[in-house]
Amino acid sequence: MKNQLLFFLSFLAVSVSAQNKNVVSHYGVEPSQFEFHPVELEKSECITQEARQEALNAIAANKKEILKSNPAAFKITGSHPLFMLPIRAKAGFNDYGYYTLNNQVDHNFTPNNNLEDYNCGQRTYDWASGNHGGTDYILWPYPWTKMAEEIMEIVAAAEGVIIDKRDGNFDLMCSNNGNPNWNGIIIEHADGSQAWYWHFKSGAITSKGVGDTVAVGEYLGAAGSSGSSDWPHLHFEVFDSNGVRIDPYAGPCNEMNSETWWQDQPDYNIPTINRLSTHYSTELYQDCPNPEITYEELNFEPGELMALRLFYRDIQEGANTDITIYAPNGSVFMSYTWTANWGMDYATAWAQWIFDIDNNWPDGVYNVEVVFGGNTYETIFGVNTNLGVEDLHQTEIVMYPNPATSQVFLDSNKPIDSITLFDLAGRSIRSFQPHTSKAEIDLMDLASGIYLIKAVSGSETQTFRVNKL
């Protein structure tokens, strides 16, 4: 299938030896190829002045109507609010991450690629006659799939009154072209400042209407791609009590406001791997606005290729990614370090290492451990096993303790239909059907080592790796 990756700066495929250092392989196996894909979204006019003025006119009319029934609705009190993050993950989402922060407010008002964000970097954009005026939180990876699943929930960053609400507009836009037909909400706070929340998914919006109050952290809607948008995201824009745009992020190049508007201002760079996964194809089919084809796979056979893929947030020049693959017997299969050396930082990117599965790969379940930005990420895959992609679908099941000496416990928010204990060769040791939300697994008769526990609840499966002491 033809690769349909859109919005990408470049395709960087290089020899592994040029990018990986300190390769230690105990089985004579190394990755055959490496690819790095930085992501760049379309940068063009996000909203015309006419459309912005229309929104301001609607706000004025709405506030006039609100005052008729509630004369004290906009009594100015207190200082400006301190925001919480205006997004959260949908309940039950438990991958490593779901978004990146791709564009900030542009503080250089000279248009045509004169860029400066609050931290004196260039994580922003402009166009021929204007500048980006908000903060964009984009879904990543698999934005169209995650939009359909409503993974990014938009919440009120501060309490206030809804002064404009729009819904029902087409929400699968693929072009940042000034389209004024956005879905979203505008909230006025007690001090008279306003927060604009744009690009909601159609129909995924609070039932509250204009004139209603919302509490801090209250659900407003789900991220979409309505209006002028080429990627599912939230555009968050803030104006002070005088109607002057501010940037809630305080920094050395922010002359709009001298102090932060955040309760706890997030760091400029938050190095994260949002997803770590294995695939049977090197392609990522992403054709706006269709759900992505990911080619994810957990089990491989000799003669097949395996792509180990990492989806990054905030990968900086010179940052190291340390990758260790453990063989089914628990020993180090191979380890290596990759250093990002493209000459710049990227807010959104992905990389993959391609392996040729051959007879040098022992049968069984492998564990992948990746260290990046001070955090550790893990996944599993198998060679000649019965693992399937469904084994990565996370359910709300918790296993403890780990490591364990005599038994482990599984707690779930719904009945567990079946539990199977495997060794690292993929052989079933025991299986039972508890049909309860709590279960105990006896490990007393097992030798010390690593084992896998597969728990099935309804249509969802979760696999745990437990260390028996």
C-alpha positions as semicolon CSV with decimal commas, in nm:
position;residue;x (nm);y (nm);z (nm)
1;M;0,000;0,000;0,000
2;K;0,129;0,342;-0,091
3;N;0,261;0,541;0,203
4;Q;0,032;0,842;0,257
5;L;0,221;1,026;0,533
6;L;0,114;1,388;0,520
7;F;0,256;1,705;0,679
8;F;0,604;1,558;0,725
9;L;0,912;1,779;0,692
10;S;1,127;1,507;0,552
11;F;1,195;1,136;0,534
12;L;1,530;1,058;0,691
13;A;1,642;0,700;0,636
14;V;2,004;0,634;0,719
15;S;2,239;0,350;0,782
16;V;2,210;0,219;1,134
17;S;2,583;0,237;1,195
18;A;2,576;0,612;1,137
19;Q;2,304;0,668;1,396
20;N;2,340;0,398;1,661
21;K;2,638;0,374;1,894
22;N;2,754;0,120;2,148
23;V;2,561;-0,161;1,979
24;V;2,591;-0,474;2,191
25;S;2,445;-0,785;2,029
26;H;2,473;-1,121;2,199
27;Y;2,300;-1,316;1,920
28;G;2,467;-1,169;1,612
29;V;2,164;-0,955;1,527
30;E;2,148;-0,580;1,458
31;P;1,879;-0,356;1,306
32;S;1,915;-0,340;0,929
33;Q;1,779;0,013;0,881
34;F;1,679;0,323;1,075
35;E;1,429;0,596;0,984
36;F;1,348;0,927;1,149
37;H;1,033;1,124;1,064
38;P;0,989;1,476;1,204
39;V;0,632;1,603;1,178
40;E;0,536;1,945;1,048
41;L;0,178;2,070;1,023
42;E;0,051;2,310;0,760
43;K;0,111;2,671;0,863
44;S;-0,126;2,924;0,711
45;E;-0,393;3,171;0,812
46;C;-0,593;3,017;1,097
47;I;-0,878;3,269;1,108
48;T;-0,952;3,586;0,916
49;Q;-1,001;3,918;1,091
50;E;-1,357;3,918;0,957
51;A;-1,430;3,583;1,120
52;R;-1,272;3,696;1,446
53;Q;-1,482;4,012;1,444
54;E;-1,793;3,804;1,381
55;A;-1,710;3,600;1,692
56;L;-1,665;3,920;1,894
57;N;-2,000;4,049;1,770
58;A;-2,168;3,721;1,871
59;I;-2,009;3,742;2,216
60;A;-2,137;4,097;2,265
61;A;-2,489;3,994;2,163
62;N;-2,480;3,687;2,387
63;K;-2,360;3,884;2,688
64;K;-2,639;4,136;2,636
65;E;-2,897;3,856;2,647
66;I;-2,735;3,697;2,953
67;L;-2,750;4,028;3,143
68;K;-3,124;4,052;3,085
69;S;-3,185;3,750;3,307
70;N;-2,878;3,779;3,527
71;P;-2,764;4,140;3,573
72;A;-2,477;4,034;3,799
73;A;-2,337;3,775;3,557
74;F;-2,032;3,979;3,464
75;K;-1,955;4,168;3,780
76;I;-1,577;4,207;3,770
77;T;-1,405;4,055;4,074
78;G;-1,055;3,944;4,162
79;S;-0,739;3,912;3,956
80;H;-0,680;3,701;3,649
81;P;-0,732;3,325;3,686
82;L;-0,459;3,067;3,718
83;F;-0,526;2,790;3,468
84;M;-0,510;2,417;3,490
85;L;-0,421;2,232;3,169
86;P;-0,725;2,259;2,937
87;I;-0,704;1,894;2,824
88;R;-0,707;1,550;2,980
89;A;-0,710;1,192;2,855
90;K;-1,040;1,006;2,833
91;A;-1,102;0,773;3,127
92;G;-0,947;0,433;3,062
93;F;-0,673;0,562;2,830
94;N;-0,344;0,427;2,961
95;D;-0,086;0,446;2,689
96;Y;0,222;0,657;2,765
97;G;0,094;0,978;2,603
98;Y;-0,171;1,118;2,370
99;Y;-0,067;1,469;2,261
100;T;0,213;1,708;2,182
101;L;0,224;2,087;2,205
102;N;0,303;2,184;1,848
103;N;0,245;2,561;1,821
104;Q;0,265;2,847;2,071
105;V;0,171;3,215;2,054
106;D;0,391;3,408;1,809
107;H;0,559;3,701;1,987
108;N;0,727;3,843;1,676
109;F;0,451;4,045;1,513
110;T;0,633;4,089;1,182
111;P;0,471;3,828;0,954
112;N;0,621;3,604;0,686
113;N;0,825;3,356;0,887
114;N;0,952;3,587;1,160
115;L;0,892;3,358;1,455
116;E;0,943;3,377;1,829
117;D;0,761;3,194;2,105
118;Y;0,756;3,289;2,474
119;N;1,077;3,093;2,536
120;C;1,262;3,264;2,244
121;G;1,230;2,952;2,030
122;Q;1,035;2,906;1,707
123;R;0,759;2,668;1,812
124;T;0,496;2,885;1,646
125;Y;0,400;3,014;1,302
126;D;0,269;3,312;1,109
127;W;0,144;3,389;0,759
128;A;0,149;3,680;0,514
129;S;-0,065;3,910;0,726
130;G;-0,088;3,766;1,076
131;N;0,051;3,562;1,363
132;H;-0,059;3,253;1,550
133;G;-0,234;3,374;1,864
134;G;-0,293;3,063;2,072
135;T;-0,153;2,733;2,195
136;D;-0,218;2,414;1,995
137;Y;-0,241;2,079;2,173
138;I;-0,247;1,813;1,898
139;L;-0,340;1,445;1,922
140;W;-0,036;1,222;1,870
141;P;0,010;0,956;1,750
142;Y;-0,278;0,837;1,529
143;P;-0,470;1,167;1,552
144;W;-0,770;1,068;1,340
145;T;-0,819;0,740;1,525
146;K;-0,786;0,912;1,861
147;M;-1,028;1,184;1,752
148;A;-1,290;0,920;1,666
149;E;-1,233;0,764;2,007
150;E;-1,254;1,108;2,177
151;I;-0,927;1,048;2,360
152;M;-0,847;1,418;2,413
153;E;-1,111;1,572;2,638
154;I;-1,120;1,951;2,662
155;V;-1,187;2,089;3,008
156;A;-1,236;2,436;3,154
157;A;-0,895;2,575;3,248
158;A;-1,072;2,808;3,495
159;E;-1,428;2,862;3,614
160;G;-1,644;3,111;3,431
161;V;-1,952;3,178;3,219
162;I;-2,008;3,039;2,869
163;I;-2,044;3,342;2,640
164;D;-2,037;3,158;2,307
165;K;-2,092;2,800;2,200
166;R;-2,084;2,646;1,853
167;D;-2,151;2,290;1,741
168;G;-2,265;2,094;1,438
169;N;-1,998;2,216;1,197
170;F;-1,801;1,969;0,986
171;D;-1,518;1,833;1,201
172;L;-1,289;1,643;0,961
173;M;-1,113;1,939;0,801
174;C;-0,775;1,879;0,639
175;S;-0,675;2,237;0,561
176;N;-0,575;2,535;0,771
177;N;-0,734;2,788;0,537
178;G;-0,924;3,041;0,747
179;N;-1,251;2,843;0,758
180;P;-1,465;3,024;1,019
181;N;-1,700;2,732;1,093
182;W;-1,542;2,603;1,412
183;N;-1,702;2,411;1,696
184;G;-1,609;2,522;2,044
185;I;-1,672;2,731;2,352
186;I;-1,567;3,073;2,479
187;I;-1,562;3,134;2,854
188;E;-1,542;3,462;3,043
189;H;-1,381;3,456;3,387
190;A;-1,464;3,660;3,698
191;D;-1,198;3,924;3,620
192;G;-1,336;3,980;3,269
193;S;-1,068;3,781;3,086
194;Q;-1,169;3,522;2,826
195;A;-1,048;3,182;2,709
196;W;-1,135;3,063;2,357
197;Y;-1,148;2,686;2,297
198;W;-1,168;2,591;1,926
199;H;-1,190;2,297;1,683
200;F;-1,412;2,058;1,882
201;K;-1,545;1,734;1,740
202;S;-1,905;1,783;1,632
203;G;-2,157;1,654;1,887
204;A;-1,891;1,593;2,152
205;I;-1,964;1,903;2,356
206;T;-2,114;1,988;2,694
207;S;-2,492;2,011;2,718
208;K;-2,454;2,343;2,894
209;G;-2,533;2,653;2,693
210;V;-2,460;3,023;2,668
211;G;-2,506;3,185;3,008
212;D;-2,432;2,873;3,210
213;T;-2,138;2,859;3,448
214;V;-1,866;2,596;3,440
215;A;-1,626;2,488;3,712
216;V;-1,252;2,449;3,672
217;G;-1,180;2,108;3,521
218;E;-1,536;2,060;3,393
219;Y;-1,578;1,874;3,065
220;L;-1,634;2,102;2,765
221;G;-1,590;1,875;2,464
222;A;-1,357;1,649;2,265
223;A;-1,080;1,756;2,028
224;G;-1,166;1,757;1,659
225;S;-1,068;1,925;1,335
226;S;-1,348;2,173;1,271
227;G;-1,299;2,519;1,123
228;S;-0,952;2,614;1,003
229;S;-0,766;2,297;1,095
230;D;-0,559;2,024;0,934
231;W;-0,513;1,797;1,237
232;P;-0,735;1,713;1,537
233;H;-0,635;1,947;1,818
234;L;-0,737;2,212;2,069
235;H;-0,653;2,574;1,996
236;F;-0,648;2,759;2,331
237;E;-0,641;3,140;2,312
238;V;-0,659;3,389;2,599
239;F;-0,751;3,760;2,627
240;D;-0,719;3,977;2,937
241;S;-1,000;4,189;3,084
242;N;-0,925;4,465;2,831
243;G;-0,964;4,230;2,536
244;V;-0,588;4,222;2,472
245;R;-0,438;3,886;2,377
246;I;-0,197;3,738;2,630
247;D;0,017;3,423;2,637
248;P;-0,049;3,220;2,952
249;Y;0,309;3,092;2,935
250;A;0,556;3,332;3,099
251;G;0,907;3,345;2,955
252;P;1,199;3,564;2,852
253;C;1,042;3,656;2,516
254;N;0,686;3,715;2,638
255;E;0,625;4,090;2,657
256;M;0,246;4,051;2,653
257;N;0,222;3,968;3,023
258;S;0,488;3,962;3,293
259;E;0,367;3,659;3,486
260;T;0,237;3,313;3,415
261;W;-0,136;3,242;3,403
262;W;-0,083;2,876;3,497
263;Q;-0,127;2,723;3,841
264;D;0,187;2,524;3,764
265;Q;0,341;2,625;3,431
266;P;0,445;2,320;3,226
267;D;0,804;2,296;3,109
268;Y;0,887;2,411;2,757
269;N;1,024;2,068;2,668
270;I;0,868;1,753;2,810
271;P;1,065;1,466;2,649
272;T;0,825;1,174;2,622
273;I;0,764;0,863;2,415
274;N;0,387;0,863;2,362
275;R;0,378;0,513;2,217
276;L;0,622;0,222;2,176
277;S;0,509;-0,057;1,943
278;T;0,610;-0,325;1,692
279;H;0,485;-0,349;1,331
280;Y;0,499;-0,587;1,035
281;S;0,538;-0,303;0,783
282;T;0,764;0,002;0,772
283;E;0,476;0,214;0,643
284;L;0,237;0,431;0,842
285;Y;-0,074;0,497;0,636
286;Q;-0,209;0,834;0,741
287;D;-0,439;0,995;0,487
288;C;-0,639;1,286;0,631
289;P;-0,908;1,242;0,761
290;N;-0,920;0,862;0,755
291;P;-0,831;0,651;1,059
292;E;-0,469;0,541;1,042
293;I;-0,358;0,197;0,930
294;T;-0,085;0,113;1,180
295;Y;0,026;-0,240;1,078
296;E;0,085;-0,320;1,446
297;E;0,182;-0,679;1,525
298;L;0,306;-0,870;1,829
299;N;0,404;-1,209;1,685
300;F;0,665;-1,258;1,410
301;E;0,806;-1,557;1,227
302;P;1,144;-1,615;1,060
303;G;1,154;-1,448;0,720
304;E;0,942;-1,152;0,831
305;L;1,054;-0,801;0,914
306;M;0,977;-0,624;1,238
307;A;0,968;-0,247;1,277
308;L;1,022;-0,117;1,631
309;R;0,853;0,224;1,635
310;L;0,878;0,512;1,883
311;F;0,646;0,814;1,876
312;Y;0,821;1,111;2,035
313;R;0,712;1,431;2,204
314;D;0,987;1,695;2,236
315;I;1,296;1,522;2,105
316;Q;1,589;1,761;2,134
317;E;1,918;1,779;1,951
318;G;2,170;1,556;2,125
319;A;1,910;1,357;2,322
320;N;1,985;0,990;2,372
321;T;1,743;0,700;2,332
322;D;1,869;0,381;2,499
323;I;1,708;0,063;2,369
324;T;1,747;-0,282;2,522
325;I;1,580;-0,596;2,390
326;Y;1,566;-0,891;2,630
327;A;1,560;-1,246;2,492
328;P;1,296;-1,498;2,605
329;N;1,536;-1,635;2,869
330;G;1,570;-1,289;3,024
331;S;1,923;-1,220;2,896
332;V;2,012;-0,912;2,692
333;F;1,945;-0,990;2,327
334;M;2,088;-0,657;2,211
335;S;2,125;-0,301;2,330
336;Y;2,219;0,024;2,164
337;T;2,198;0,401;2,198
338;W;2,068;0,643;1,937
339;T;2,160;1,011;1,960
340;A;1,937;1,265;1,782
341;N;2,169;1,471;1,561
342;W;1,954;1,645;1,302
343;G;2,065;1,993;1,412
344;M;1,735;2,101;1,569
345;D;1,462;2,009;1,817
346;Y;1,126;1,861;1,719
347;A;0,801;1,886;1,915
348;T;0,653;1,590;1,724
349;A;0,839;1,305;1,555
350;W;0,863;0,930;1,518
351;A;1,146;0,688;1,451
352;Q;1,171;0,321;1,368
353;W;1,433;0,048;1,364
354;I;1,384;-0,235;1,114
355;F;1,490;-0,591;1,201
356;D;1,499;-0,901;0,983
357;I;1,361;-1,192;1,188
358;D;1,567;-1,504;1,115
359;N;1,681;-1,819;1,289
360;N;1,910;-1,618;1,516
361;W;1,597;-1,513;1,706
362;P;1,501;-1,781;1,965
363;D;1,132;-1,862;1,992
364;G;0,946;-1,695;2,277
365;V;0,843;-1,361;2,418
366;Y;1,083;-1,064;2,407
367;N;1,071;-0,755;2,626
368;V;1,174;-0,414;2,490
369;E;1,292;-0,149;2,733
370;V;1,350;0,208;2,614
371;V;1,493;0,489;2,826
372;F;1,434;0,844;2,703
373;G;1,417;1,174;2,887
374;G;1,475;1,003;3,221
375;N;1,173;0,773;3,181
376;T;1,150;0,403;3,097
377;Y;0,905;0,256;2,844
378;E;0,829;-0,109;2,775
379;T;0,653;-0,333;2,529
380;I;0,660;-0,701;2,435
381;F;0,663;-0,902;2,112
382;G;0,699;-1,269;2,026
383;V;0,876;-1,493;1,778
384;N;0,671;-1,804;1,696
385;T;0,422;-1,744;1,978
386;N;0,046;-1,702;1,999
387;L;0,064;-1,335;2,103
388;G;-0,174;-1,107;1,914
389;V;-0,222;-0,732;1,891
390;E;-0,522;-0,765;2,122
391;D;-0,274;-0,840;2,401
392;L;-0,177;-0,471;2,402
393;H;-0,531;-0,342;2,446
394;Q;-0,518;-0,212;2,799
395;T;-0,803;-0,291;3,036
396;E;-0,849;-0,141;3,378
397;I;-0,670;-0,426;3,558
398;V;-0,395;-0,379;3,814
399;M;-0,141;-0,647;3,907
400;Y;0,059;-0,647;4,233
401;P;0,310;-0,706;4,382
402;N;0,588;-0,718;4,124
403;P;0,842;-0,871;4,186
404;A;0,657;-1,142;4,377
405;T;0,765;-1,436;4,594
406;S;0,456;-1,651;4,642
407;Q;0,148;-1,498;4,474
408;V;0,027;-1,202;4,272
409;F;-0,315;-1,036;4,272
410;L;-0,524;-0,892;3,991
411;D;-0,780;-0,620;4,063
412;S;-1,024;-0,504;3,797
413;N;-1,322;-0,272;3,774
414;K;-1,518;-0,549;3,602
415;P;-1,517;-0,931;3,617
416;I;-1,209;-1,109;3,483
417;D;-1,321;-1,390;3,254
418;S;-0,997;-1,586;3,228
419;I;-0,635;-1,580;3,342
420;T;-0,350;-1,773;3,177
421;L;0,006;-1,796;3,305
422;F;0,281;-1,840;3,040
423;D;0,655;-1,889;3,051
424;L;0,875;-1,681;2,821
425;A;0,873;-1,954;2,558
426;G;0,500;-1,891;2,522
427;R;0,397;-2,220;2,688
428;S;0,082;-2,220;2,900
429;I;0,153;-2,319;3,261
430;R;-0,195;-2,289;3,409
431;S;-0,528;-2,131;3,329
432;F;-0,850;-2,063;3,518
433;Q;-1,173;-1,860;3,494
434;P;-1,232;-1,652;3,808
435;H;-1,536;-1,449;3,684
436;T;-1,468;-1,201;3,964
437;S;-1,306;-0,860;3,979
438;K;-1,030;-0,986;4,213
439;A;-0,811;-1,288;4,153
440;E;-0,505;-1,451;4,310
441;I;-0,237;-1,644;4,121
442;D;-0,021;-1,890;4,315
443;L;0,349;-1,880;4,214
444;M;0,493;-2,089;4,497
445;D;0,577;-2,395;4,285
446;L;0,745;-2,195;4,008
447;A;1,117;-2,146;3,963
448;S;1,252;-1,793;3,987
449;G;1,231;-1,601;3,660
450;I;1,007;-1,396;3,433
451;Y;0,652;-1,507;3,350
452;L;0,360;-1,361;3,153
453;I;0,003;-1,331;3,280
454;K;-0,275;-1,284;3,027
455;A;-0,604;-1,157;3,170
456;V;-0,921;-1,143;2,959
457;S;-1,219;-0,928;3,052
458;G;-1,497;-0,913;2,797
459;S;-1,347;-0,828;2,459
460;E;-1,031;-0,679;2,606
461;T;-0,703;-0,847;2,698
462;Q;-0,409;-0,729;2,906
463;T;-0,073;-0,901;2,939
464;F;0,150;-0,851;3,244
465;R;0,515;-0,940;3,292
466;V;0,591;-1,060;3,646
467;N;0,925;-1,132;3,807
468;K;0,904;-1,440;4,034
469;L;1,178;-1,417;4,299
